[in-house]
Amino acid sequence: MSRLLDAGLENLSTTLIKMGEIAENAVVTSIEGFLNGIDVINKVRSLSEALVSMRRKVEDDAFELIARYQPVASDLRILKSYMKIAYDLERYGRYALDISFDHKTFAKLEKGVLVDYKLEQLAEKVAKMVHMSITALKGHDAKLSKKLAGIENEVDELYMNVLKQFSRMPIRTKSLISNVLVVRYLERIADHATYIGESLVYIATGERVILR
């Protein structure tokens, strides 16, 4: 027999999936804006603010379910993980906004000058990780979640390679500042993709894993 708690968990899952779609949109929009020198900050800010609001709703709804239905351990595992995932999705939006803001502020919307120095490849891998994490979220897919670890290692390697390129590049100081920040934000988005993967593995199997 279906429980009232199950309906609440389903509603939380629906909210998280919607958050995931918004978060992916924010990340992809900010990356494209950076690489193409386009001002997308207003759109990304709107998406980021929506994620903040939705994260708060997930937390409030989760606490209400705990207070009303006194869930058992397996349900608490899901609720705890859902709150953690909501935070990670919010961070996608926050870093996407940082990318758009800092690029506009420091580089004056120039096209990404490090495209030929592996930055575009880094951005593509980060976008892929975000998409994989959202796909895994929709199906509570532990197997797909664990695959994030391999790509995250590739992101870390590219991140270090790009940083090494900075020291040899004759580019203006403001552009350099912009690119250093953007690369760091991309690396942090990748980290949060693995955090989501870890939470999904925990939901699906009860296993605590580290994918970084």
C-alpha positions in Angstrom: 0.0 0.0 0.0 1.3 3.4 -0.9 2.3 5.7 2.0 1.8 9.4 2.3 5.5 9.6 2.8 6.0 8.0 -0.7 4.0 10.8 -2.3 6.2 13.4 -0.5 9.4 11.7 -1.7 8.1 11.6 -5.2 7.3 15.3 -5.1 10.9 16.0 -3.9 12.3 13.9 -6.7 10.3 15.8 -9.2 11.5 19.1 -7.8 15.1 17.9 -7.9 14.8 16.8 -11.6 13.4 20.3 -12.4 16.3 21.8 -10.5 18.7 19.7 -12.5 17.3 20.9 -15.8 17.6 24.5 -14.7 21.1 24.0 -13.4 22.3 22.4 -16.6 20.8 25.3 -18.5 22.7 27.7 -16.3 26.0 26.0 -16.7 25.8 25.5 -20.5 24.6 29.1 -21.0 27.5 30.5 -18.9 30.0 28.4 -20.7 28.7 29.4 -24.2 28.7 33.0 -23.1 32.3 32.9 -22.0 33.6 31.0 -25.1 31.7 33.3 -27.5 32.1 36.7 -25.6 28.3 37.1 -25.1 26.6 38.8 -22.1 24.4 36.2 -20.6 24.6 37.3 -17.0 20.9 38.3 -16.6 19.7 35.0 -17.8 22.1 33.0 -15.7 21.3 35.2 -12.6 17.6 34.4 -13.1 18.3 30.7 -13.3 20.6 30.8 -10.3 18.1 32.6 -8.2 15.4 30.0 -9.1 17.8 27.3 -7.9 18.3 29.0 -4.6 14.5 29.2 -4.1 14.0 25.6 -5.1 16.8 24.4 -2.8 15.1 26.1 0.2 11.8 24.4 -0.8 13.5 21.0 -0.9 14.9 21.5 2.5 11.6 22.8 4.0 9.6 19.9 2.4 12.1 17.3 3.6 12.0 18.5 7.2 8.2 18.6 7.1 8.2 14.9 5.9 10.5 14.0 8.7 8.4 15.8 11.3 5.1 14.4 10.1 5.9 10.8 9.2 8.9 9.8 11.3 10.5 8.0 8.3 12.5 4.8 8.8 16.3 4.6 8.2 16.0 3.9 4.4 13.7 6.9 4.0 16.0 9.1 6.0 18.8 8.1 3.7 16.9 9.3 0.7 15.8 12.6 2.4 19.3 13.4 3.6 20.7 12.7 0.1 18.0 14.8 -1.6 18.9 17.8 0.6 22.5 17.3 -0.3 21.8 17.0 -4.0 19.7 20.2 -3.9 22.6 22.0 -2.4 25.0 20.7 -5.2 22.5 21.7 -7.9 22.3 25.2 -6.4 26.1 25.4 -6.5 26.0 24.6 -10.3 23.9 27.8 -10.6 26.2 29.8 -8.3 29.3 28.9 -10.2 27.6 29.5 -13.6 26.7 33.0 -12.4 30.3 33.6 -11.2 31.6 32.6 -14.6 29.3 35.1 -16.4 29.9 37.9 -13.9 33.7 37.6 -13.7 34.1 37.3 -17.5 32.0 40.3 -18.1 33.8 42.3 -15.3 37.4 41.4 -16.1 37.5 40.5 -19.8 34.8 42.9 -21.1 33.1 40.0 -22.9 36.0 39.1 -25.1 35.9 35.6 -26.5 37.6 33.0 -24.4 41.2 33.5 -25.3 42.3 30.1 -24.1 40.1 28.0 -26.4 43.3 26.7 -28.1 44.8 25.9 -24.7 42.5 23.1 -23.7 39.9 25.3 -22.0 37.2 24.5 -24.5 37.9 20.8 -23.9 37.7 21.3 -20.2 34.4 23.2 -20.6 33.0 20.4 -22.7 33.9 17.7 -20.2 32.4 19.7 -17.3 29.2 20.2 -19.3 29.1 16.4 -19.9 29.5 15.7 -16.2 26.6 18.0 -15.4 24.4 16.3 -18.0 25.4 12.8 -16.7 24.7 13.8 -13.1 21.2 15.0 -14.1 20.6 11.8 -16.1 21.7 9.7 -13.2 19.4 11.7 -10.9 16.4 11.0 -13.0 16.9 7.2 -12.7 18.8 7.0 -9.4 21.4 5.3 -11.5 24.3 4.2 -9.4 26.2 2.7 -12.3 26.2 5.9 -14.3 27.0 7.9 -11.2 30.2 6.0 -10.7 31.3 6.8 -14.3 31.6 10.4 -13.2 34.8 9.6 -11.4 36.8 8.8 -14.6 35.7 12.1 -16.2 36.4 14.0 -13.1 40.0 12.7 -13.2 40.3 14.0 -16.8 38.9 17.4 -15.7 41.5 17.6 -13.0 44.3 16.8 -15.4 43.0 19.4 -17.9 42.7 21.9 -15.1 46.3 21.5 -14.2 47.4 21.7 -17.8 45.5 24.9 -18.4 47.0 26.5 -15.3 50.5 25.6 -16.6 49.7 27.3 -19.9 48.8 30.5 -18.0 52.4 31.1 -17.0 53.6 31.1 -20.7 50.8 33.2 -22.2 51.3 36.9 -23.2 47.8 38.0 -22.5 46.5 41.0 -20.7 46.2 40.9 -16.9 42.4 41.3 -16.8 41.9 38.5 -19.3 44.2 36.3 -17.3 42.3 37.0 -14.1 39.0 36.2 -15.9 40.3 32.9 -17.3 41.9 31.8 -14.0 38.6 32.3 -12.3 36.5 30.6 -15.0 38.8 27.6 -15.1 38.5 27.3 -11.3 34.7 27.5 -11.4 34.6 24.8 -14.0 36.7 22.5 -11.8 34.4 23.2 -8.9 31.3 22.4 -11.0 32.9 19.1 -11.9 33.5 18.4 -8.2 29.8 19.0 -7.4 28.8 16.6 -10.2 30.7 13.9 -8.4 29.1 14.9 -5.1 25.7 14.3 -6.7 26.9 11.0 -8.0 28.0 10.0 -4.5 24.6 10.8 -3.1 22.9 8.9 -5.8 25.0 5.8 -5.2 24.1 6.1 -1.5 20.4 6.4 -2.3 20.4 3.4 -4.7 22.7 1.0 -2.8 23.4 2.4 0.7 27.1 2.3 -0.3 29.2 5.4 0.6 31.7 6.0 -2.2 34.1 8.7 -3.0 34.2 9.5 -6.7 36.9 12.2 -6.6 
